């Protein structure tokens, strides 16, 4: 009997320990405001190059899912200014991009030679998508970005990169040609279609060794010092154009590269030539995330996480990407967070909609609903606030009467116990959940204790969004209530 009792106690302690590991107790401080959310969005490269050829009804549906407040509520879109490869394939393999990323990555350029005419009829599919977005979302923000200069400006004669992927591919005698090319495209879209790009990004993951001749997409290596040299050419040309567009840079693939290049911009004074710092987070850690965000903001620059994506399998892969979004928003503190791809043909991880480009068929995948937990409920103008739990993201609306909290579940069932600082719950809490078997389903298992603690249970591998009505209390009153001594009678 003694042995049985010991076993029972051991089992009880094991269960208790396991339960404690999946019990999250923390506070959300609505007075501790971080960045203001400018928006959410996606690159148009390269899905728009394919989906823009579909019928009008399908395009309408795709764009509605993206921009509707009840859909993804996206309002920021990155237009890819194509460089264009040599139509004769003189210096590279024929249709080499089709052997890697697919013919969707074979972008058309607008100019075929120095001083030559612009062929504005090109890139009609991507343009059609962008104009449909502008029609359906008049407040949309657009950024123009380049993966490579036109082939004739390059050392290799190929828009996919240099023979040596570690070497710059823009010819130094073509710096001004490339700068004027980018600015001319921006002017054309303003003057012809009424789209004035907020930002112009001339680089894409420039310090990597990804871009090589006959590679799978347009790409161009720029050393950090070469970036600075080119910006010194681009900045005055952009300023003289009369555009309100500002330069963003440098869209490095990871926060480690981003930090190194940002330090060079600060050292050289090139930081004064740009208005916004963009970074990707295909690879990132907490330390470099924070340093990139802090250094850029301290230099007076707006910060965007302008591209990310990941593989994986099933809902777990989707939730891993959601955790990356949370980490980026908490540590880099960007005003905008953007996905890389909206529509893909294969898999359900790198996309939010899976489609067949040739047939024009498409469907939402689980990743759509996972992303929607953030973008639908943390709206433009909301303030990210402090949440003392790394599996959560909290934001308050401008009126300070609604708090949104997004919660990530564990691999086992878990509970979150949330205390609010600076506000009280003022009404019923609404909640939605996605899991392996649910897609943005409304739920009702949110309770409030007599002490005002919000309690919500999360099944394994799930994501939940809470909409909490608030009755705000001032920080001053909260401080007084903490220090008030009992009254003597």
C-alpha positions as CSV (number, residue, x, y, z in Angstrom):
1,X,0.0,0.0,0.0
2,X,2.9,2.3,0.9
3,X,4.3,1.8,-2.6
4,X,1.0,2.5,-4.3
5,X,0.6,5.7,-2.3
6,X,4.0,6.9,-3.3
7,X,3.2,6.1,-7.0
8,X,-0.1,8.0,-6.7
9,X,1.7,11.0,-5.2
10,X,4.4,10.8,-8.0
11,X,1.7,10.7,-10.7
12,X,-0.1,13.6,-9.1
13,X,3.1,15.7,-9.0
14,X,3.8,14.8,-12.6
15,X,0.4,16.0,-13.7
16,X,0.7,19.1,-11.6
17,X,4.1,20.0,-13.0
18,X,2.8,19.4,-16.6
19,X,-0.2,21.5,-15.9
20,X,1.9,24.3,-14.5
21,X,4.1,24.3,-17.6
22,X,1.1,25.1,-19.8
23,X,-0.4,27.7,-17.5
24,X,0.5,31.2,-18.6
25,X,0.0,34.0,-16.0
26,X,0.9,37.5,-17.0
27,X,-0.2,41.1,-17.3
28,X,-1.1,43.3,-20.3
29,X,-0.3,47.0,-19.6
30,X,-2.5,49.2,-21.8
31,X,-0.6,52.3,-20.8
32,X,2.8,50.9,-22.0
33,X,2.4,51.8,-25.6
34,X,4.8,50.7,-28.3
35,X,4.6,51.3,-32.0
36,X,1.5,52.5,-33.9
37,X,0.4,50.0,-36.6
38,X,0.6,51.5,-40.1
39,X,-0.7,48.3,-41.6
40,X,-0.2,44.8,-42.9
41,X,0.4,43.5,-46.4
42,X,2.3,41.5,-49.0
43,X,4.6,41.7,-52.0
44,X,3.0,41.5,-55.4
45,X,6.0,39.6,-56.7
46,X,5.4,37.1,-58.2
47,X,1.9,35.9,-57.8
48,X,0.4,39.0,-59.3
49,X,2.4,38.3,-62.5
50,X,0.3,35.2,-62.9
51,X,-3.1,36.0,-61.2
52,X,-3.3,39.2,-63.1
53,X,-4.0,37.1,-66.2
54,X,-7.2,35.5,-64.7
55,X,-10.8,36.5,-65.3
56,X,-12.2,39.6,-63.7
57,X,-14.5,37.7,-61.3
58,X,-11.6,35.7,-59.9
59,X,-9.4,38.8,-59.5
60,X,-12.2,40.6,-57.7
61,X,-12.6,37.7,-55.3
62,X,-8.8,37.4,-54.6
63,X,-8.5,41.2,-53.9
64,X,-11.6,41.3,-51.7
65,X,-10.1,38.5,-49.5
66,X,-7.0,40.6,-49.2
67,X,-8.3,44.1,-48.6
68,X,-11.7,43.7,-46.9
69,X,-11.8,44.7,-43.2
70,X,-13.4,41.4,-42.6
71,X,-10.9,39.5,-44.7
72,X,-7.1,40.0,-44.2
73,X,-7.5,43.8,-43.9
74,X,-4.3,44.3,-45.8
75,X,-3.4,47.9,-46.9
76,X,0.3,47.8,-47.8
77,X,1.5,46.3,-51.1
78,X,5.0,46.1,-52.7
79,X,5.2,46.5,-56.4
80,X,8.2,44.8,-58.1
81,X,9.8,47.1,-60.7
82,X,11.1,44.4,-63.1
83,X,14.6,44.7,-64.6
84,X,14.0,42.3,-67.5
85,X,16.4,39.8,-68.9
86,X,18.1,39.8,-72.3
87,X,15.5,38.6,-74.8
88,X,18.3,37.0,-76.8
89,X,19.7,35.1,-73.7
90,X,23.2,36.1,-74.9
91,X,24.9,35.7,-71.6
92,X,22.6,33.2,-69.7
93,X,20.6,30.1,-70.1
94,X,17.3,30.4,-72.0
95,X,14.4,30.9,-69.6
96,X,16.7,30.0,-66.7
97,X,14.2,31.4,-64.1
98,X,11.6,28.8,-65.2
99,X,13.9,26.1,-64.0
100,X,13.8,27.4,-60.5
101,X,11.1,29.7,-59.2
102,X,9.0,29.2,-62.4
103,X,8.2,31.5,-65.3
104,X,6.2,33.7,-62.8
105,X,9.7,35.0,-61.8
106,X,10.6,36.1,-65.3
107,X,9.7,39.8,-65.0
108,X,9.5,42.2,-67.9
109,X,11.6,45.4,-67.8
110,X,10.5,48.7,-69.3
111,X,13.7,49.8,-71.1
112,X,15.9,47.7,-73.4
113,X,18.9,50.0,-73.9
114,X,20.5,53.2,-72.6
115,X,18.4,56.1,-73.7
116,X,15.9,53.8,-75.3
117,X,12.1,54.3,-75.2
118,X,10.1,53.0,-72.3
119,X,7.7,50.1,-73.1
120,X,5.0,51.0,-70.7
121,X,2.6,48.3,-72.0
122,X,4.7,45.7,-70.3
123,X,4.1,44.1,-66.9
124,X,0.3,44.3,-67.5
125,X,-0.6,41.5,-65.2
126,X,1.1,42.8,-62.0
127,X,-0.2,46.3,-62.9
128,X,-3.8,45.0,-63.3
129,X,-3.6,43.6,-59.7
130,X,-2.2,46.8,-58.3
131,X,-4.9,48.9,-60.0
132,X,-7.6,46.6,-58.7
133,X,-6.2,47.0,-55.2
134,X,-6.3,50.8,-55.5
135,X,-9.9,50.6,-56.7
136,X,-11.0,48.4,-53.8
137,X,-8.8,49.9,-51.1
138,X,-8.4,53.7,-51.8
139,X,-6.2,54.1,-48.7
140,X,-3.7,51.5,-49.9
141,X,0.0,52.2,-49.4
142,X,2.4,51.1,-52.2
143,X,6.1,50.6,-52.1
144,X,8.1,50.1,-55.3
145,X,11.1,47.7,-55.0
146,X,13.7,46.3,-57.4
147,X,15.3,42.9,-57.4
148,X,17.7,43.7,-60.2
149,X,18.6,46.5,-62.7
150,X,17.8,45.7,-66.4
151,X,20.2,43.2,-67.9
152,X,22.0,45.8,-70.0
153,X,23.1,47.6,-66.9
154,X,24.7,44.5,-65.4
155,X,28.3,43.2,-65.4
156,X,27.1,39.7,-66.3
157,X,24.5,40.7,-68.9
158,X,22.0,38.7,-66.8
159,X,19.4,40.1,-64.4
160,X,19.7,37.0,-62.1
161,X,23.2,38.1,-60.9
162,X,26.9,38.1,-61.4
163,X,29.0,35.0,-62.4
164,X,30.4,35.3,-58.8
165,X,27.4,35.6,-56.5
166,X,29.5,37.5,-54.0
167,X,30.2,40.3,-56.5
168,X,28.2,43.4,-57.4
169,X,26.4,43.1,-60.6
170,X,25.4,46.7,-61.4
171,X,28.0,48.3,-63.5
172,X,29.5,51.5,-61.9
173,X,29.0,53.4,-65.1
174,X,25.3,52.6,-64.9
175,X,24.5,54.0,-61.5
176,X,22.8,57.0,-62.9
177,X,21.0,54.9,-65.6
178,X,19.5,52.7,-62.9
179,X,18.6,55.6,-60.6
180,X,16.8,57.4,-63.4
181,X,15.1,54.1,-64.5
182,X,13.6,53.6,-61.0
183,X,12.5,57.2,-60.7
184,X,11.0,57.2,-64.2
185,X,8.9,54.2,-63.3
186,X,7.6,55.9,-60.2
187,X,6.8,59.1,-62.1
188,X,4.9,57.0,-64.7
189,X,2.7,55.4,-62.2
190,X,1.9,58.7,-60.5
191,X,1.2,60.6,-63.7
192,X,-0.7,57.8,-65.5
193,X,-2.5,55.9,-62.8
194,X,-2.5,58.3,-59.8
195,X,-0.4,55.9,-57.7
196,X,2.4,57.7,-55.9
197,X,4.6,55.2,-54.1
198,X,5.3,56.0,-50.5
199,X,8.7,54.4,-50.7
200,X,11.2,53.3,-53.3
201,X,13.5,50.4,-52.3
202,X,16.4,49.9,-54.8
203,X,17.7,46.7,-53.2
204,X,16.6,43.2,-52.3
205,X,18.7,41.1,-49.9
206,X,21.7,42.7,-51.5
207,X,24.6,41.5,-49.3
208,X,23.8,37.8,-49.7
209,X,25.4,35.4,-52.1
210,X,22.1,34.2,-53.5
211,X,22.2,36.0,-56.9
212,X,24.1,34.4,-59.7
213,X,24.1,34.3,-63.5
214,X,21.3,32.0,-64.9
215,X,19.8,31.8,-61.5
216,X,16.2,31.2,-60.5
217,X,15.0,34.9,-60.1
218,X,16.1,38.5,-60.6
219,X,18.8,39.4,-58.1
220,X,21.7,41.8,-57.6
221,X,24.5,41.8,-55.1
222,X,25.5,45.1,-53.5
223,X,28.2,45.4,-50.9
224,X,27.2,47.8,-48.1
225,X,29.7,50.4,-49.4
226,X,28.2,50.0,-52.9
227,X,24.7,50.6,-51.5
228,X,25.9,53.8,-50.0
229,X,27.5,54.9,-53.2
230,X,24.4,54.2,-55.2
231,X,22.1,56.0,-52.7
232,X,24.2,59.1,-53.2
233,X,23.3,59.0,-56.9
234,X,19.7,58.1,-56.4
235,X,18.7,60.5,-53.6
236,X,19.2,63.8,-55.6
237,X,17.6,62.4,-58.7
238,X,14.5,61.4,-56.6
239,X,14.4,64.7,-54.9
240,X,14.6,66.6,-58.2
241,X,11.7,64.6,-59.6
242,X,9.1,66.3,-57.5
243,X,7.8,62.9,-56.2
244,X,7.0,62.7,-52.5
245,X,8.4,59.2,-52.5
246,X,11.2,58.5,-50.0
247,X,13.9,55.9,-50.2
248,X,13.7,52.8,-48.1
249,X,16.5,50.3,-47.5
250,X,18.1,47.8,-47.4
251,X,15.8,44.7,-47.3
252,X,18.5,42.3,-46.1
253,X,17.4,38.7,-45.8
254,X,18.0,38.5,-42.0
255,X,18.4,40.8,-39.0
256,X,22.1,40.0,-38.7
257,X,22.8,41.3,-42.2
258,X,20.4,44.2,-41.6
259,X,22.3,45.3,-38.4
260,X,25.7,45.2,-40.1
261,X,24.5,47.3,-43.1
262,X,22.6,49.7,-40.9
263,X,25.8,50.4,-39.0
264,X,27.5,51.2,-42.2
265,X,24.8,53.6,-43.2
266,X,25.1,55.3,-39.8
267,X,28.9,55.4,-40.0
268,X,28.9,56.9,-43.6
269,X,26.1,59.3,-43.1
270,X,24.0,57.5,-45.8
271,X,21.2,57.1,-43.2
272,X,20.3,60.7,-43.9
273,X,19.5,59.7,-47.6
274,X,16.7,57.3,-46.6
275,X,13.4,57.8,-44.8
276,X,12.6,54.2,-43.8
277,X,14.5,51.1,-42.7
278,X,13.2,47.8,-44.2
279,X,14.4,44.4,-43.0
280,X,13.4,40.8,-43.8
281,X,13.3,38.1,-41.0
282,X,13.9,34.8,-42.8
283,X,16.5,34.4,-40.0
284,X,16.4,36.5,-36.8
285,X,17.1,36.4,-33.1
286,X,15.9,38.5,-30.3
287,X,19.2,40.5,-29.8
288,X,19.6,41.6,-33.5
289,X,15.9,42.2,-33.8
290,X,16.0,44.7,-31.0
291,X,19.2,46.3,-32.1
292,X,17.9,46.9,-35.7
293,X,14.7,48.4,-34.5
294,X,16.3,50.6,-31.8
295,X,19.1,51.9,-34.0
296,X,16.8,52.7,-36.9
297,X,14.2,54.5,-34.7
298,X,17.0,56.4,-32.9
299,X,18.1,57.7,-36.3
300,X,14.6,58.9,-36.9
301,X,13.6,56.3,-39.4
302,X,10.3,54.4,-39.7
303,X,10.8,50.7,-39.6
304,X,9.1,48.0,-41.6
305,X,9.4,44.2,-41.6
306,X,9.0,44.1,-45.3
307,X,9.2,40.4,-46.2
308,X,9.1,37.0,-44.5
309,X,7.8,33.5,-45.0
310,X,8.6,29.9,-44.1
311,X,8.0,26.3,-44.8
312,X,6.9,23.6,-42.4
313,X,4.0,21.2,-42.3
314,X,0.3,21.7,-41.4
315,X,-1.0,23.9,-38.7
316,X,2.2,23.7,-36.7
317,X,4.2,25.3,-39.6
318,X,1.5,28.1,-39.8
319,X,1.8,28.7,-36.0
320,X,5.6,28.8,-36.2
321,X,5.2,31.6,-38.7
322,X,2.7,33.3,-36.4
323,X,5.3,33.2,-33.6
324,X,7.8,34.8,-35.9
325,X,5.3,37.6,-36.5
326,X,4.8,38.1,-32.8
327,X,8.6,38.1,-32.2
328,X,9.1,40.7,-34.9
329,X,6.3,42.9,-33.7
330,X,7.5,42.7,-30.1
331,X,11.3,43.1,-30.7
332,X,11.8,45.0,-33.9
333,X,8.6,47.0,-33.3
334,X,8.0,47.8,-37.0
335,X,5.0,49.8,-38.0
336,X,4.2,47.4,-40.8
337,X,4.6,43.6,-41.3
338,X,4.4,42.1,-44.7
339,X,4.1,38.6,-46.1
340,X,6.2,37.4,-49.1
341,X,3.6,35.5,-51.1
342,X,-0.2,35.6,-51.2
343,X,-0.9,32.9,-53.8
344,X,1.3,29.8,-54.4
345,X,0.7,26.6,-56.5
346,X,2.4,24.1,-54.2
347,X,2.0,23.5,-50.5
348,X,0.1,25.5,-47.9
349,X,3.0,27.2,-46.0
350,X,4.5,30.0,-48.1
351,X,1.1,31.2,-49.2
352,X,-2.3,32.1,-47.8
353,X,-4.2,31.1,-50.9
354,X,-3.3,28.0,-52.9
355,X,-4.0,28.3,-56.6
356,X,-3.4,26.9,-60.1
357,X,-2.0,29.7,-62.2
358,X,-2.9,28.0,-65.5
359,X,-6.4,27.0,-64.6
360,X,-7.3,30.0,-62.5
361,X,-8.6,28.0,-59.6
362,X,-7.8,28.9,-56.0
363,X,-8.8,28.3,-52.3
364,X,-7.9,29.6,-48.9
365,X,-5.6,27.5,-46.8
366,X,-5.2,27.4,-43.0
367,X,-2.4,30.0,-43.1
368,X,-5.0,32.6,-44.3
369,X,-7.0,32.2,-41.1
370,X,-3.9,32.2,-38.9
371,X,-2.7,35.5,-40.3
372,X,-6.2,36.9,-40.1
373,X,-6.1,36.5,-36.3
374,X,-3.7,39.5,-36.4
375,X,-4.5,41.6,-39.4
376,X,-8.3,41.6,-39.1
377,X,-8.4,42.6,-35.4
378,X,-5.2,44.7,-35.0
379,X,-6.2,47.4,-37.3
380,X,-4.4,50.4,-38.8
381,X,-3.8,53.1,-36.1
382,X,-3.9,50.6,-33.2
383,X,-1.0,50.8,-30.7
384,X,0.9,47.7,-29.7
385,X,1.0,47.6,-25.9
386,X,3.1,45.6,-23.5
387,X,2.1,42.0,-23.0
388,X,4.4,40.1,-20.6
389,X,4.2,36.8,-22.4
390,X,6.1,35.8,-25.5
391,X,3.3,33.9,-27.0
392,X,1.0,36.9,-27.2
393,X,0.6,40.2,-29.0
394,X,-1.7,42.9,-27.6
395,X,-2.9,46.2,-29.2
396,X,-5.3,48.9,-28.2
397,X,-7.5,51.0,-30.6
398,X,-7.1,54.8,-30.8
399,X,-10.2,55.4,-28.7
400,X,-8.7,53.2,-26.0
401,X,-11.9,51.3,-25.5
402,X,-11.0,48.0,-27.2
403,X,-8.0,45.7,-26.5
404,X,-7.1,43.0,-29.0
405,X,-5.0,40.1,-27.6
406,X,-3.7,37.3,-29.9
407,X,-2.6,34.1,-28.1
408,X,-0.6,31.2,-29.4
409,X,-1.3,27.8,-27.9
410,X,1.3,25.2,-27.0
411,X,1.7,21.7,-28.4
412,X,-0.5,20.6,-25.4
413,X,-3.7,22.2,-24.1
414,X,-2.9,25.4,-22.1
415,X,-4.6,28.2,-20.3
416,X,-3.8,31.9,-20.3
417,X,-4.6,34.0,-17.2
418,X,-4.4,37.7,-18.1
419,X,-4.5,40.6,-15.7
420,X,-5.0,44.1,-17.1
421,X,-3.1,47.1,-16.0
422,X,-4.5,50.5,-16.7
423,X,-8.0,49.3,-17.7
424,X,-10.9,47.2,-16.6
425,X,-13.0,44.9,-18.7
426,X,-16.2,46.7,-19.6
427,X,-18.6,44.1,-21.1
428,X,-18.5,40.7,-22.8
429,X,-15.3,39.4,-24.4
430,X,-15.5,38.1,-28.0
431,X,-13.1,35.4,-29.1
432,X,-12.2,33.5,-32.2
433,X,-10.0,30.5,-32.7
434,X,-8.2,28.5,-35.4
435,X,-6.8,25.1,-34.9
436,X,-6.3,21.9,-36.9
437,X,-10.1,21.5,-37.1
438,X,-11.2,25.2,-36.8
439,X,-10.8,28.2,-39.0
440,X,-11.6,31.5,-37.4
441,X,-14.5,30.0,-35.3
442,X,-16.2,32.2,-32.6
443,X,-15.8,30.6,-29.2
444,X,-17.3,31.3,-25.8
445,X,-14.9,29.8,-23.2
446,X,-13.5,33.1,-21.9
447,X,-14.1,33.8,-18.2
448,X,-13.3,36.6,-15.8
449,X,-12.6,35.9,-12.2
450,X,-13.8,38.0,-9.3
451,X,-10.3,39.5,-9.2
452,X,-10.7,40.6,-12.9
453,X,-8.4,38.0,-14.3
454,X,-9.3,36.9,-17.8
455,X,-9.1,33.2,-18.2
456,X,-9.1,31.4,-21.6
457,X,-8.3,27.8,-22.5
458,X,-6.4,27.0,-25.7
459,X,-6.4,23.5,-27.3
460,X,-3.1,22.2,-28.6
461,X,-1.7,23.8,-31.7
462,X,-4.2,26.6,-31.9
463,X,-4.4,30.4,-32.1
464,X,-7.0,32.6,-30.4
465,X,-7.9,36.3,-30.7
466,X,-9.7,38.1,-27.9
467,X,-11.6,41.4,-28.3
468,X,-11.9,42.9,-24.9
469,X,-14.1,46.0,-24.3
470,X,-12.3,48.4,-21.9
471,X,-13.1,51.0,-19.3
472,X,-9.8,52.8,-19.1
473,X,-8.3,54.0,-15.9
474,X,-5.5,56.6,-15.8
475,X,-2.0,55.7,-14.9
476,X,-2.1,58.4,-12.3
477,X,-5.1,56.9,-10.6
478,X,-3.6,53.5,-10.8
479,X,-0.5,54.7,-9.1
480,X,-2.5,56.3,-6.3
481,X,-4.5,53.2,-5.7
482,X,-1.3,51.2,-5.3
483,X,0.1,53.6,-2.7
484,X,-3.1,54.4,-0.8
485,X,-2.9,53.6,2.9
486,X,-5.8,52.3,5.1
487,X,-7.9,55.1,6.7
488,X,-8.0,55.2,10.4
489,X,-11.4,55.5,12.1
